[in-house]
Amino acid sequence: MGTTASQLRKDLLSEYQELTFLTKQEIILAHKRFSELLSKEDRNIPTPRVPMEKVLSLPELKSNPFRKRICHVFSTSDMKDGSLTFEDFLDLLSAFSDSATLEIKSHYAFRIFDFDDDGTLDGGDLEKLVNCLTGETDGTRLTTEEMRQLISNILEESDIDKDGTVNLSEFQHVISRSPDFVSSFKIVL
């Protein structure tokens, strides 16, 4: 289903519109931006992949503290290297689009925050999440006690079944009470 042509075929464009939350214009722009990231050699292979380092160079991702996790979550690479095909790139943009539903956005946010990919947000995931948000320099890093207290507070508020972790439905319940989540969870090319 991949395409390397400088222009997308009409049938693929229609299919991508049906399968994503993106408009025709957004898909065409995404294809242009993706193609610009490809090396000349890669433009001639059927389903090229853009290395994560090149994806991270996009201005829209450069300052996102979760940029590497975003690439890993949306990458279909068997090598788990965070590289993206055009369809991976479209999936990423679709999930972060204004038109994506709260359910889709919260599902991907959960996967991005689940650093160990075990299907739950435990203390380790929450610590990494907080460090991504606050920065990991000596001036911004929380003390061990501050981190412990913050994680305890997060679990107290979010862990409905009191198993010491936050599962997807608990996370979605918390997100549903955050009116600004949908508008802030976006990437626009």
Wavefront OBJ file of the C-alpha trace (Angstrom):
o trace
v 0.000 0.000 0.000
v 3.035 2.306 0.317
v 3.880 4.855 -2.324
v 7.065 6.564 -3.356
v 5.688 8.573 -6.248
v 5.992 12.316 -5.874
v 2.205 12.440 -5.950
v -0.234 10.128 -4.238
v -2.525 8.056 -6.425
v -6.173 9.113 -6.132
v -7.248 5.673 -4.870
v -4.619 5.763 -2.105
v -5.560 9.310 -1.184
v -9.215 8.254 -0.830
v -8.238 5.200 1.204
v -6.073 7.281 3.544
v -8.937 9.744 4.003
v -11.263 6.908 4.998
v -8.756 5.380 7.416
v -7.571 8.547 9.171
v -8.910 11.725 10.728
v -7.027 13.769 8.105
v -8.355 15.841 5.230
v -7.217 15.409 1.646
v -5.041 18.534 1.952
v -3.485 17.330 5.215
v -2.612 13.957 3.629
v -1.032 15.645 0.592
v 1.003 17.935 2.889
v 2.013 14.946 5.044
v 3.192 13.101 1.927
v 5.224 16.123 0.847
v 6.835 16.470 4.303
v 7.517 12.725 4.534
v 9.084 12.690 1.051
v 11.377 15.580 2.030
v 12.742 13.430 4.869
v 13.647 10.550 2.541
v 17.090 10.161 1.041
v 17.246 10.001 -2.772
v 17.982 6.252 -2.649
v 15.026 5.562 -0.340
v 12.576 7.313 -2.664
v 12.948 4.424 -5.125
v 12.027 1.560 -2.793
v 8.383 0.406 -2.472
v 7.811 1.161 1.219
v 10.567 3.458 2.451
v 11.191 4.147 6.140
v 12.422 7.423 7.569
v 14.898 6.912 10.446
v 13.726 8.208 13.816
v 16.523 10.819 13.907
v 15.130 12.445 10.745
v 11.547 12.344 12.061
v 12.755 13.993 15.271
v 14.212 16.832 13.191
v 10.703 18.003 12.242
v 10.044 21.344 13.972
v 6.641 20.015 15.114
v 8.358 17.290 17.172
v 11.679 18.886 18.055
v 10.538 20.403 21.351
v 8.105 17.646 22.369
v 9.530 15.916 25.467
v 7.952 12.617 24.343
v 9.249 12.733 20.737
v 11.207 9.468 20.928
v 8.331 7.614 22.586
v 5.961 8.969 19.925
v 8.180 7.503 17.186
v 8.440 4.153 18.977
v 4.683 3.908 19.537
v 3.786 4.657 15.915
v 6.643 2.713 14.298
v 5.784 -0.660 12.752
v 9.463 -1.517 12.321
v 10.374 -5.069 13.285
v 13.709 -3.664 14.470
v 11.948 -1.466 17.080
v 14.100 1.462 15.914
v 11.378 4.136 15.804
v 11.627 4.512 12.019
v 8.385 5.378 10.229
v 6.794 4.405 6.923
v 4.448 6.908 5.300
v 1.496 5.005 6.739
v 3.059 5.096 10.235
v 3.534 8.849 9.747
v -0.129 9.232 8.735
v -1.241 7.229 11.785
v 0.812 9.541 14.004
v -0.605 12.696 12.418
v -4.125 11.281 12.487
v -3.997 10.473 16.225
v -2.646 13.972 16.941
v -5.104 15.757 14.616
v -7.861 18.078 15.816
v -10.439 15.633 14.413
v -9.257 12.579 16.371
v -11.627 11.468 19.120
v -10.899 11.638 22.838
v -10.809 7.824 22.885
v -8.133 7.668 20.154
v -6.042 10.475 21.669
v -6.182 9.007 25.184
v -5.311 5.529 23.867
v -2.162 6.825 22.172
v -1.247 9.110 25.081
v -1.448 6.071 27.359
v 0.812 4.050 25.033
v 3.307 6.936 24.847
v 3.400 7.240 28.646
v 3.699 3.448 29.117
v 7.487 3.514 28.801
v 7.972 -0.206 29.486
v 5.102 -1.231 27.159
v 3.505 -3.506 29.745
v -0.047 -2.133 29.407
v -0.066 -0.240 32.709
v 1.396 2.973 34.095
v 3.356 1.994 37.187
v 5.667 4.034 39.412
v 8.559 3.732 36.955
v 6.442 4.963 34.030
v 5.066 7.839 36.098
v 8.572 8.861 37.190
v 9.766 8.916 33.566
v 6.654 10.854 32.555
v 7.266 13.490 35.251
v 10.965 13.723 34.326
v 10.036 14.272 30.669
v 7.685 17.075 31.653
v 9.952 18.780 34.173
v 13.269 18.147 32.483
v 16.046 16.042 33.902
v 18.543 18.734 34.832
v 19.643 19.278 38.425
v 17.698 22.551 38.538
v 14.382 21.020 37.447
v 14.548 17.433 38.712
v 12.309 16.639 41.667
v 13.876 15.324 44.838
v 13.303 11.654 45.640
v 10.736 12.627 48.286
v 8.911 15.062 45.949
v 8.774 12.380 43.244
v 7.514 9.750 45.684
v 4.797 12.110 46.937
v 3.746 13.125 43.405
v 3.506 9.498 42.218
v 1.548 8.633 45.357
v -0.865 11.517 44.638
v -1.261 10.489 40.982
v -2.037 6.898 41.984
v -4.416 8.063 44.736
v -6.401 10.072 42.143
v -6.179 7.660 39.203
v -5.811 4.078 40.447
v -9.481 3.200 40.876
v -8.938 -0.528 41.539
v -6.022 0.224 43.927
v -3.617 -2.264 42.321
v -0.704 0.208 42.338
v -0.888 0.961 38.614
v -3.049 2.963 36.195
v -4.604 0.884 33.417
v -6.023 2.245 30.161
v -9.612 2.600 31.382
v -8.468 4.386 34.570
v -6.283 6.685 32.453
v -9.189 7.403 30.086
v -11.419 8.177 33.079
v -8.899 10.769 34.319
v -8.463 12.238 30.822
v -12.239 12.538 30.385
v -12.176 15.030 33.276
v -9.449 17.127 31.612
v -11.229 19.476 29.190
v -8.003 20.840 27.671
v -6.485 17.421 26.894
v -7.987 17.044 23.391
v -6.908 20.511 22.284
v -3.382 20.155 23.707
v -2.701 16.636 22.367
v -2.008 17.644 18.797
v 0.646 18.021 16.140
v -0.124 20.179 13.113
v 2.160 20.249 10.073
l 1 2 3 4 5 6 7 8 9 10 11 12 13 14 15 16 17 18 19 20 21 22 23 24 25 26 27 28 29 30 31 32 33 34 35 36 37 38 39 40 41 42 43 44 45 46 47 48 49 50 51 52 53 54 55 56 57 58 59 60 61 62 63 64 65 66 67 68 69 70 71 72 73 74 75 76 77 78 79 80 81 82 83 84 85 86 87 88 89 90 91 92 93 94 95 96 97 98 99 100 101 102 103 104 105 106 107 108 109 110 111 112 113 114 115 116 117 118 119 120 121 122 123 124 125 126 127 128 129 130 131 132 133 134 135 136 137 138 139 140 141 142 143 144 145 146 147 148 149 150 151 152 153 154 155 156 157 158 159 160 161 162 163 164 165 166 167 168 169 170 171 172 173 174 175 176 177 178 179 180 181 182 183 184 185 186 187 188 189
